[in-house]
């Protein structure tokens, strides 16, 4: 299961309804906290990626090709 799953997705994973997930959250505070931490972590990762995308980034692309049986690497960027 990936981080940041919705309550409906959690219900599907556990083979229960979304209402059951909500009941578990009320009955088991530690379950609620673990879900909350997972969602917070996923939100933080998305925010970080959006931040980096907004600023732009640089990378070196390596293209691997074969020519007459020889492997070549071409670096760009």
Secondary structure by P-SEA (a helix, b strand, c coil): ccccccaaaaaaaacccaaaaaaaaaacaaaaaaaaaaaaaaaaaaaaaaaaaaacbbbbbbbbbbcccbbbbbbcc
